[in-house]
Amino acid sequence: MQMFGFPYELILYFSQDHISFLTNKVDADDHSHHYIQLTIGLEQPVSITVEGQQIQASGLFLRSSVIHQLQGYQQWQWYMLINPESTLGELVKRVYLQDSNVCVLEQDQVDQLRQLATRQLSSITSQNDYNQSMRNFMQILRLQGQEDYEHKSDLDDRIGDILLTVETFPGHELTVRALSKHMYISESRLSHFFKEKVGISLASYIVHHKLRTAFQAIFNGVSMTEAAIEAGFSSSSHFSRTVRNKLGMTARSIVQNSRFLKV
């Protein structure tokens, strides 16, 4: 099915500190998650109920861990779920969410973000394309620290070792405790060091990595159950609950007629 010029019903990007997706199939009952949420209505204003209060807006930020529900009405929207502990998350909280759980964006910002989504995000095929889109994103929202957004090729060598270990560690064994034993460093010291250097907690990064790994396998043709187990979830139901909690959608609805890109 093709709607709003997109040949999919969901275009999904997994990055180090956030998940971004364009979709016309979000209808989520009351839920909350650890992420800061950006929602942009690409065709019409967004209808979102936050702690019982309905809000109509073309674009908004929602603070993490706030109960909300979404009515998509099969219209195209852009969602970005940002880890609040990341550099990007800290910037968004400081600029937009200091005094409220919700911040409605200015219409000129929404118009520019709509153009970014429809002209750039919908057709991205490479890491460089995505990085350029996110630099534009930072400029539109007048967030400082654009240089922090680049995937950090100049990270401390020790962080590089941790990231490589996460990538190569067996999924069913991947925990902060297992990594600390493998690297001969205490859990608390490892977690503090990772958060300080990368801007996201190691535990959150591991969950994010497992979700990304599972979806990548699914989009490569592996069954959902097998992909969940290989990624380190105890069962397909554990994977499904995590997806629902993190993304506000079912895993199956994400997979159907969708495109995935790891960035």
C-alpha positions in Angstrom: 0.0 0.0 0.0 1.3 3.5 -0.8 0.2 6.5 1.2 1.5 10.1 1.3 4.1 9.1 -1.3 5.7 6.3 0.8 5.7 2.7 -0.5 5.5 1.4 3.1 3.3 1.7 6.1 6.4 2.2 8.4 9.9 3.3 7.8 12.1 2.5 10.9 15.5 3.8 11.8 17.5 2.5 14.9 20.3 4.8 16.0 22.5 4.7 19.0 20.5 7.1 21.2 17.0 7.1 19.6 14.5 5.3 17.4 12.9 7.2 14.6 10.0 6.1 12.4 7.6 7.3 9.8 4.3 5.5 10.0 0.5 5.6 9.3 -0.3 2.7 11.6 0.0 4.0 15.2 -3.0 3.6 17.4 -1.8 3.0 21.0 -3.8 2.7 24.2 -2.5 4.1 27.5 1.1 3.4 27.9 4.4 5.0 29.0 8.0 4.4 28.1 11.5 5.5 29.0 11.9 7.6 25.9 11.3 11.3 25.3 8.8 11.3 22.4 8.7 13.7 19.4 5.5 13.4 17.4 4.9 15.3 14.1 1.7 15.1 12.1 2.7 14.9 8.5 -0.8 15.1 7.1 -2.9 16.6 9.9 -2.5 17.6 13.6 -1.7 14.9 16.0 -4.3 13.7 18.5 -2.7 12.6 21.8 -4.1 12.1 25.2 -1.7 12.9 28.0 -2.7 11.8 31.5 -6.3 12.1 30.6 -6.1 15.4 28.7 -6.5 15.4 24.9 -4.2 17.6 23.0 -4.4 18.5 19.3 -1.1 19.8 17.8 0.9 19.6 14.6 4.0 18.7 16.6 5.1 18.2 20.1 7.7 16.8 22.6 6.5 14.5 25.4 8.6 13.9 28.5 9.6 10.3 29.3 7.6 8.1 31.5 4.3 10.0 31.0 1.2 8.0 30.4 -0.4 8.8 27.0 -2.4 7.3 24.2 -2.2 8.1 20.4 -4.9 8.2 17.8 -3.3 7.9 14.4 -6.5 7.7 12.2 -4.3 6.0 9.5 -2.6 9.3 8.9 1.2 9.6 8.4 3.2 10.8 11.4 6.9 11.0 12.3 7.9 9.7 15.7 11.3 10.0 17.4 11.9 8.2 20.7 14.9 9.7 22.3 16.8 8.2 25.2 16.5 10.9 28.0 20.0 10.0 29.3 21.7 10.7 26.0 23.3 14.0 24.9 20.4 14.6 22.5 17.9 13.8 25.3 19.6 16.2 27.7 19.4 19.0 25.1 15.7 18.4 24.4 14.9 18.4 28.1 16.8 21.6 28.7 15.4 23.5 25.8 11.8 22.2 25.5 10.8 20.2 28.6 12.1 22.1 31.7 8.7 23.2 33.0 6.1 20.8 31.5 5.5 17.2 30.4 4.4 18.5 26.9 5.9 21.2 24.7 3.9 22.1 21.5 6.3 23.2 18.8 6.1 26.4 16.7 4.3 26.0 13.4 7.4 27.1 11.4 9.4 24.3 13.1 6.7 21.8 12.3 6.6 22.8 8.7 10.4 22.4 8.3 10.3 19.1 10.1 7.6 17.9 7.8 9.7 18.8 4.8 12.7 17.0 6.4 10.6 13.8 6.9 9.1 13.7 3.5 12.1 14.8 1.4 15.0 13.2 3.3 14.0 10.7 5.9 11.7 8.8 3.6 14.4 7.9 1.1 17.5 7.5 3.3 19.8 4.5 2.4 23.0 5.2 4.2 24.6 6.3 7.4 25.9 9.6 5.9 22.4 10.4 4.6 20.9 9.9 8.1 23.6 12.0 9.8 22.9 14.9 7.5 19.2 14.6 8.2 19.9 14.7 11.9 22.1 17.7 11.6 19.2 19.5 9.8 16.9 18.2 12.6 19.2 19.8 15.2 19.3 23.1 13.4 15.5 23.3 12.9 14.9 22.8 16.6 17.7 25.3 17.5 19.5 22.7 19.6 23.1 23.3 20.3 25.8 20.7 20.1 25.3 19.5 16.5 28.8 18.2 16.6 27.9 15.8 19.4 25.4 14.1 17.2 27.9 12.4 14.9 28.5 8.8 15.6 31.7 9.1 17.7 34.5 7.6 15.7 37.0 9.3 18.0 35.6 7.8 21.2 37.9 6.6 24.0 39.5 3.3 22.9 38.0 1.6 26.0 34.5 2.6 24.9 35.3 1.2 21.4 36.2 -2.1 23.1 32.9 -2.1 25.0 30.8 -1.4 21.9 32.6 -4.1 20.0 32.1 -6.5 22.8 28.3 -5.7 22.9 28.2 -6.3 19.1 29.9 -9.7 19.4 28.6 -11.0 22.7 26.1 -13.8 22.5 22.7 -12.2 22.9 21.4 -14.6 25.5 24.4 -13.8 27.7 24.4 -10.1 27.2 24.0 -8.2 30.5 25.9 -5.5 32.3 27.1 -8.1 34.8 28.3 -10.4 32.1 30.1 -7.6 30.3 31.8 -6.4 33.6 33.1 -9.9 34.2 34.3 -10.3 30.7 36.1 -6.9 30.8 37.4 -7.4 34.4 35.8 -4.2 35.8 33.1 -3.7 38.4 29.5 -3.3 37.2 29.2 0.2 38.8 32.5 1.4 37.4 31.6 0.1 33.9 28.2 1.6 34.0 29.4 5.0 35.2 32.2 5.1 32.6 29.9 4.2 29.8 27.3 6.8 30.7 29.9 9.5 31.1 31.5 8.8 27.7 28.6 7.8 25.6 25.7 9.7 27.2 23.4 6.7 27.6 23.2 4.1 30.4 24.8 0.8 29.5 21.7 -1.1 30.5 19.5 1.0 28.2 22.0 0.6 25.4 21.9 -3.2 25.7 18.1 -3.2 25.5 18.2 -0.9 22.5 20.9 -3.1 20.9 18.8 -6.2 21.4 15.7 -4.6 19.9 17.8 -3.5 16.9 19.3 -6.9 16.5 16.0 -8.7 16.6 14.3 -6.4 14.1 17.3 -6.6 11.8 17.0 -10.4 11.8 13.3 -10.3 11.3 13.6 -7.9 8.3 16.2 -10.3 6.9 13.6 -13.1 7.0 14.2 -14.8 10.4 11.0 -15.7 12.3 10.0 -13.4 15.1 10.5 -16.2 17.7 13.9 -17.2 16.5 15.0 -13.5 16.1 13.9 -12.7 19.7 15.8 -15.6 21.2 18.9 -15.0 19.2 18.9 -11.3 20.2 18.8 -12.2 23.9 15.1 -12.1 24.9 13.9 -15.0 26.9 10.9 -15.6 24.6 9.0 -14.1 21.8 6.5 -12.8 24.3 9.3 -11.1 26.3 10.4 -9.4 23.0 6.8 -8.4 22.2 6.3 -6.9 25.7 9.6 -4.9 25.4 8.6 -3.6 21.9 5.2 -2.6 23.2 6.6 -0.9 26.2 9.4 0.9 24.3 7.5 1.8 21.0 3.8 1.7 21.9 3.2 -0.7 19.0 3.0 -4.4 18.6 6.1 -6.1 17.1 3.9 -7.6 14.4 2.4 -4.3 13.3 6.0 -2.9 13.0 7.1 -5.7 10.8 4.2 -5.8 8.4 4.8 -3.8 5.2 7.8 -1.9 6.7 11.3 -0.9 5.9 14.2 -1.0 8.5 17.5 0.7 8.5 20.2 0.4 11.2 21.9 3.8 11.5 
